[in-house]
Amino acid sequence: MPYFKTAQEWLDQSNLLLQARPATTRITTRYSIKPARTRKSKTVEESATDDAAATTTETKPPRGSLVIKTYDPESGVVLKYRTTKAAEVSRLFQSSLGRLGRGMAAMPEPPVEEAMPDAPPAGAAAEGASTPTGTAGQQQTGGGGGGKKKKKGKK
Amino acid sequence: MPSSKTHLSQTELEKLFSHRKGSDHGAIYLTQKRLTHSEDATLPSRDEEFPDLNLSEPVPILIRASNGKSARERGDKAKISTVVKPDDLDGFYVRYADICKAGMAALKPRDRSKKKAKAKKKKTGP
């Protein structure tokens, strides 16, 4: 089954499926981690002189991905969406799954909130700062961290 | 009663995620569906072909979480579930999202790709 390109498309289609088959449709979210592939690219060789960068490429943190799937076993419909961005998690869970959950529970549809797109960046930024997997963050702050902070201050 | 159940599951869910934090592989499955009991489900009749579509009142939903281990690896298998009452949905999803956000630490943080692109530009530029 193909994946939808945008979360919104997935949400819309899932909503329709849920409206049609509220009793049997289920939504499964799979969060999986895979070890990062070690590969040699030009940038790796170029930055090999810089030992901080070299260690970054060697000890790449494992990659996580999130696949969200709406499935109705009676009709066999599968709707999927995949993301690797942490910034999308809070929006997917809180508004998308929450809204679909209301549909499942046969609750009346809540009023459409347009303010939601603003919410995830704040949450994601806070999360990025507090993530305990220090290996990636620490090494990266050596080079690009300063630049990033400056940018944020300007904005 | 339902709130205490949710709370129990909340810490359990955090535990489930914390097992994934250190490792470089593995998965966590979260599922949500309407809670129905086959016995008390109204059967379709001639007057009402789809009784599920017109419920008189909201029904609870069932949330399940597992680490995806099969029964063969019973020792490592972790499976939890909770029932969320319709009135608790909003509050539940706020907490649910928070836990999942905190637990899914291996996902890409927001600014990483941008930074990388910039670093590449800087390196290849001069």
Contacts between the chains, C-beta under 8 A, distances in Angstrom:
chain1	res1	chain2	res2	distance
A	19	B	53	8.0
A	21	B	52	7.5
A	22	B	34	6.0
A	22	B	52	5.6
A	22	B	53	6.8
A	23	B	34	5.6
A	23	B	36	5.7
A	23	B	41	7.6
A	23	B	52	3.9
A	24	B	33	7.9
A	25	B	33	7.0
A	25	B	34	7.9
A	26	B	31	5.7
A	26	B	32	6.7
A	26	B	33	3.8
A	27	B	31	6.9
A	27	B	32	5.1
A	27	B	33	7.3
A	28	B	29	6.1
A	28	B	30	6.9
A	28	B	31	4.6
A	29	B	29	7.2
A	29	B	30	4.2
A	29	B	31	7.5
A	29	B	100	7.9
A	30	B	27	5.7
A	30	B	28	7.3
A	30	B	29	5.4
A	30	B	30	7.8
A	30	B	68	7.8
A	31	B	20	7.7
A	31	B	27	6.4
A	31	B	28	4.7
A	31	B	30	7.5
A	31	B	100	7.6
A	31	B	103	7.6
A	31	B	104	5.3
A	32	B	25	7.9
A	32	B	26	7.0
A	32	B	27	3.7
A	32	B	28	7.6
A	33	B	20	6.1
A	33	B	23	6.9
A	33	B	24	6.3
A	33	B	25	5.6
A	33	B	26	5.7
A	33	B	27	7.2
A	33	B	106	4.7
A	34	B	24	7.5
A	34	B	25	5.8
A	35	B	24	4.3
A	35	B	25	5.9
A	36	B	24	7.9
A	43	B	120	5.9
A	43	B	123	6.8
A	46	B	123	5.9
A	46	B	124	7.9
A	47	B	123	6.6
A	61	B	106	6.7
A	62	B	23	7.7
A	62	B	24	3.8
A	62	B	25	6.8
A	62	B	106	5.5
A	63	B	106	6.3
A	63	B	108	7.9
A	64	B	104	5.9
A	64	B	105	7.3
A	64	B	106	2.9
A	64	B	107	4.5
A	64	B	108	8.0
A	65	B	107	7.3
A	66	B	104	6.6
A	66	B	107	6.5
A	83	B	107	7.8
A	84	B	107	5.8
A	84	B	108	5.1
A	85	B	107	6.3
A	85	B	108	5.3
A	85	B	110	7.1
A	86	B	101	7.3
A	86	B	104	6.6
A	86	B	107	4.0
A	86	B	108	6.0
A	86	B	109	5.4
A	86	B	110	6.6
A	87	B	109	7.9
A	87	B	110	4.5
A	89	B	97	7.3
A	89	B	100	6.1
A	89	B	101	4.8
A	89	B	104	5.7
A	89	B	107	6.6
A	90	B	97	5.2
A	90	B	98	7.9
A	90	B	101	5.1
A	93	B	93	6.8
A	93	B	96	6.1
A	93	B	97	3.7
A	93	B	100	5.3
A	93	B	101	7.2
A	94	B	93	5.5
A	94	B	94	6.4
A	94	B	96	7.8
A	94	B	97	4.0
A	97	B	32	6.7
A	97	B	93	6.5
A	97	B	96	7.6
A	97	B	97	7.8
A	98	B	89	6.9
A	98	B	90	7.0
A	98	B	93	3.8
A	98	B	97	7.7
A	100	B	32	7.7
A	101	B	32	6.0
A	101	B	61	5.6
A	101	B	84	7.5
A	101	B	89	5.6
A	101	B	93	6.5
A	102	B	89	6.0
A	104	B	32	6.7
A	104	B	33	6.5
A	104	B	34	4.5
A	104	B	61	4.8
A	105	B	34	6.9
A	105	B	58	4.7
A	105	B	59	5.7
A	105	B	60	6.6
A	105	B	61	5.1
A	105	B	84	7.8
A	105	B	86	4.5
A	105	B	89	6.1
A	106	B	34	7.8
A	106	B	55	4.4
A	106	B	57	7.5
A	106	B	58	4.9
A	106	B	59	5.8
A	106	B	86	7.7
A	107	B	58	4.9
A	107	B	86	5.5
A	107	B	89	6.8
A	121	B	110	7.0
A	123	B	101	6.6
A	124	B	109	7.3
A	124	B	110	4.7
A	125	B	110	6.4
A	127	B	101	5.7
A	127	B	102	7.0
A	127	B	109	7.5
A	128	B	109	3.9
A	128	B	110	5.8
A	128	B	111	7.1
A	131	B	105	5.1
A	131	B	109	6.8
A	132	B	21	7.3
A	132	B	105	6.8
A	133	B	21	7.3
A	133	B	105	5.2
A	133	B	106	7.3
A	137	B	109	7.9
A	140	B	112	7.5
A	140	B	115	7.1
A	143	B	119	6.4
A	144	B	115	4.2
A	144	B	116	7.8
A	144	B	118	6.9
A	144	B	119	5.5
A	147	B	115	7.3
A	147	B	118	7.0
A	148	B	111	5.8
A	148	B	115	5.8
